[in-house]
Amino acid sequence: MAEECDAGAYQRISEPQVAWGRRVVERIPLRGDEHVLDAGCGTGRVTRMIAERVPRGTVEAVDGSAQMVQEARRQLADLGPRVTVRQSDLLELVVATPVDLVVSTATFHWITDHERLFARVFAALAPEGRLVAQCGGVGNIARTTRMADEVATQEPFAGPLEGMSNDLLFADHVSTVTRLREAGFEDATAWLEEAPAYFDDLQVCARFLATVVLRRHVALLGPDAGLAFSQEVARRLREPDGRMVIDYVRLNMQARRPPDAAGARTA
């Protein structure tokens, strides 16, 4: 299952992720009656956008975090029963009824086994069903990570952070298309885009870092030391114009399950 995140804080400060999700959802051609799976729904802000695009359809929202699922259920309660939320590891994803569309934003990079991930998504789709997703791509938060690594060598942070695992997969577009095709998808495309997030206030940037980018560091350091760590990283991200910049790079992908998928791999 996915590691836990402060769902309440994420709901308040996840504006960059919401903006990316909005652009992804708005570019999907839809009839309005599709059955959609939101893979990695977080607190449900993008799920609501999807539901608005399918007024005659349904949305099944899935997340690996129990806290995220609880918050999403609260945020989306007014849309029931057309929108349902449940907890599931995406690597173990199973759906009762195949879906017409899988949408995912800001999630897939937290999963390092994309071969199995794409196989599970493929299995969840009905014939001719589509995958439209966006996550961190190659080069994502490279400068931010470098600054965090530098701060992590200093006291009082060095001891608790020694040997910390930070497994993420920021894939490139070429390998992503290959993995999608190997999972059985057709019409697979992928591309990268720079999407930096700007912050004018150091404390706002630090809280964002602590909740999203550096949450594994904060889990090891504790709330107070974790915030101090995030504040120091934010200071190092300050540009000459005074703004803090987190160097996000997004990996976009689209693919389709063929009409007859006999023989395709499932994991």
C-alpha positions in Angstrom: 0.0 0.0 0.0 1.1 3.6 -0.5 2.7 5.5 2.3 0.5 7.9 4.2 0.3 11.6 3.6 -1.3 14.4 5.6 -4.5 14.5 3.5 -5.9 17.6 5.2 -2.7 19.6 4.4 -2.6 18.2 0.9 -6.1 19.3 0.3 -5.2 22.9 1.3 -1.9 23.3 -0.6 -1.9 21.1 -3.7 -2.6 23.9 -6.2 0.2 22.9 -8.6 -1.1 19.3 -8.8 -4.7 20.5 -9.2 -3.7 22.8 -12.1 -1.9 20.0 -13.9 -4.9 17.7 -13.3 -7.3 20.3 -14.7 -5.3 20.6 -17.9 -5.2 16.8 -18.3 -8.9 16.4 -17.7 -9.9 19.3 -20.0 -8.1 17.9 -23.0 -9.8 14.4 -22.9 -12.6 14.0 -25.5 -15.6 12.6 -23.7 -19.2 11.8 -24.5 -20.3 12.4 -20.9 -21.6 8.9 -20.1 -18.3 7.0 -19.6 -17.3 4.9 -16.6 -14.0 6.4 -15.4 -11.4 5.2 -13.0 -9.3 7.9 -11.2 -6.1 6.1 -10.4 -4.5 7.8 -7.4 -7.3 10.2 -6.5 -5.6 11.9 -3.6 -8.2 14.1 -1.8 -10.6 14.1 -4.8 -10.1 17.5 -6.3 -9.3 16.1 -9.7 -11.9 13.4 -9.3 -14.6 16.2 -9.0 -13.4 17.6 -12.3 -13.7 14.2 -14.0 -17.2 13.8 -12.6 -18.2 17.2 -14.0 -17.1 16.0 -17.5 -19.2 12.8 -17.3 -22.6 14.0 -15.9 -24.3 10.8 -17.2 -21.4 8.5 -16.2 -19.7 7.3 -13.1 -16.3 7.7 -11.5 -14.5 5.1 -9.4 -11.7 6.8 -7.4 -8.9 4.8 -6.0 -5.9 5.6 -3.8 -3.4 3.6 -1.8 -3.5 6.0 1.2 -6.2 5.5 3.9 -6.0 9.2 4.9 -6.5 10.3 1.3 -9.4 8.0 0.8 -11.1 9.2 3.9 -10.6 12.9 2.9 -11.8 12.2 -0.7 -15.0 10.5 0.6 -15.7 13.6 2.7 -15.0 16.0 -0.2 -17.0 14.0 -2.7 -19.9 13.0 -0.5 -22.3 15.2 -2.4 -21.7 13.3 -5.7 -22.6 9.9 -4.4 -23.6 7.3 -5.5 -22.3 8.4 -9.0 -18.8 8.8 -7.5 -17.3 6.1 -5.3 -13.9 6.1 -3.5 -12.0 3.1 -2.3 -8.5 2.2 -1.1 -6.3 0.0 -3.3 -2.7 -0.4 -4.2 -2.5 0.3 -7.9 -0.1 -2.7 -8.4 -3.0 -4.9 -7.1 -5.8 -3.0 -8.9 -8.9 -5.0 -9.7 -12.2 -3.6 -10.9 -15.6 -5.3 -10.7 -16.6 -3.9 -14.1 -14.1 -2.8 -16.9 -13.9 0.9 -17.3 -13.9 3.1 -20.4 -11.2 5.4 -19.2 -8.4 5.5 -16.6 -7.2 8.9 -15.6 -4.2 9.5 -13.3 -2.3 12.6 -12.3 0.7 13.1 -10.0 0.7 9.4 -9.0 2.6 7.0 -11.3 6.1 8.2 -10.3 5.5 7.0 -6.7 5.3 3.5 -8.2 8.6 2.0 -9.4 7.2 -1.1 -11.2 5.7 0.5 -14.3 5.5 -2.8 -16.1 3.2 -4.3 -13.5 1.3 -1.0 -13.1 0.5 -0.7 -16.8 -0.5 -4.4 -16.9 -3.0 -3.8 -14.1 -4.4 -0.6 -15.8 -4.7 -2.6 -19.1 -6.7 -5.3 -17.3 -9.0 -2.7 -15.8 -10.0 -1.3 -19.2 -12.8 -2.4 -21.4 -11.9 -3.1 -25.1 -11.0 0.3 -26.7 -10.8 1.8 -23.3 -8.2 4.6 -22.9 -5.5 5.6 -20.5 -4.7 9.3 -20.0 -2.1 10.0 -17.3 0.5 12.5 -16.2 3.2 12.1 -13.5 6.7 13.2 -12.8 9.1 12.5 -15.7 12.9 12.4 -16.1 14.5 15.5 -14.6 11.6 16.1 -12.3 12.6 18.0 -9.1 16.3 17.3 -9.9 17.5 20.7 -8.5 15.1 20.5 -5.5 16.4 17.0 -4.7 20.0 18.1 -5.0 19.3 20.9 -2.5 17.6 18.5 -0.2 20.5 16.1 -0.4 22.9 18.9 0.6 20.8 20.0 3.6 20.5 16.3 4.6 24.2 16.1 5.3 24.0 18.9 7.9 23.1 18.6 11.6 20.6 18.1 13.1 19.3 16.3 10.0 22.1 14.0 9.0 21.5 11.3 11.6 17.8 10.7 11.1 18.1 10.9 7.3 21.2 8.7 6.9 20.4 5.9 4.5 16.9 7.2 3.8 15.2 5.4 0.9 13.7 7.7 -1.7 12.6 5.3 -4.4 10.7 7.1 -7.2 10.5 6.5 -10.9 10.8 9.6 -13.1 10.6 7.8 -16.5 11.3 9.2 -19.9 8.8 9.3 -22.7 10.6 6.7 -24.9 10.7 3.9 -22.3 7.2 4.8 -21.3 5.8 4.1 -24.8 7.8 0.9 -24.8 6.3 -0.3 -21.5 2.8 0.6 -22.6 3.1 -1.4 -25.8 4.6 -4.3 -24.0 1.5 -4.2 -21.7 -0.7 -4.6 -24.7 -1.7 -1.0 -25.4 -2.0 0.5 -28.9 -1.7 4.2 -30.0 0.7 4.8 -27.2 2.2 8.2 -27.0 4.2 10.1 -24.3 5.9 13.4 -24.0 7.6 15.6 -21.4 6.9 19.2 -20.4 8.5 21.5 -17.9 6.0 22.8 -15.3 7.8 24.8 -12.6 5.9 25.8 -9.5 6.6 29.3 -8.2 6.2 30.5 -4.6 6.5 34.1 -3.4 6.4 33.2 0.3 9.2 31.1 1.9 6.9 29.6 4.6 4.2 28.6 2.0 6.9 27.0 -0.1 8.3 25.2 3.0 4.9 23.8 3.9 4.4 22.6 0.4 7.7 20.9 0.4 7.1 19.3 3.8 3.7 18.0 2.7 4.4 16.8 -0.9 8.1 16.7 -2.0 9.9 16.1 1.2 7.2 14.1 3.1 9.5 11.1 3.5 12.1 13.3 5.1 9.5 14.8 7.4 8.3 11.3 8.4 11.9 10.5 9.6 12.6 13.9 11.2 9.3 14.6 12.9 7.1 17.7 12.4 9.3 20.4 13.9 12.7 19.3 12.5 10.9 18.4 9.3 9.6 21.9 8.9 13.0 23.3 9.7 14.5 21.1 7.1 11.9 22.1 4.5 12.5 25.8 5.3 16.2 25.4 4.6 15.6 23.7 1.3 13.1 26.4 0.4 15.8 29.1 1.1 18.2 27.3 -1.3 15.5 27.3 -4.0 15.2 31.1 -3.9 15.9 32.7 -7.3 17.4 36.2 -7.8 13.9 37.7 -8.2 13.1 36.4 -4.7 10.7 33.6 -5.7 11.2 30.0 -4.8 11.0 27.6 -7.8 10.4 23.9 -7.7 11.6 22.4 -10.9 8.8 20.1 -11.9 8.9 18.1 -15.2 5.7 16.3 -16.2 5.5 13.0 -18.2 2.3 12.8 -20.2 1.0 9.5 -21.6 -2.0 8.3 -23.7 -2.8 4.8 -24.9 -5.7 2.6 -25.9 -6.6 -1.0 -25.2 -7.3 -2.6 -28.6 -10.7 -4.0 -29.5 -9.5 -7.6 -29.2 -6.8 -7.8 -26.6 -6.4 -11.6 -26.6 -2.9 -12.6 -25.8 -1.9 -9.4 -24.2 0.1 -9.6 -21.0 -1.5 -9.3 -17.6 0.3 -9.3 -14.3 
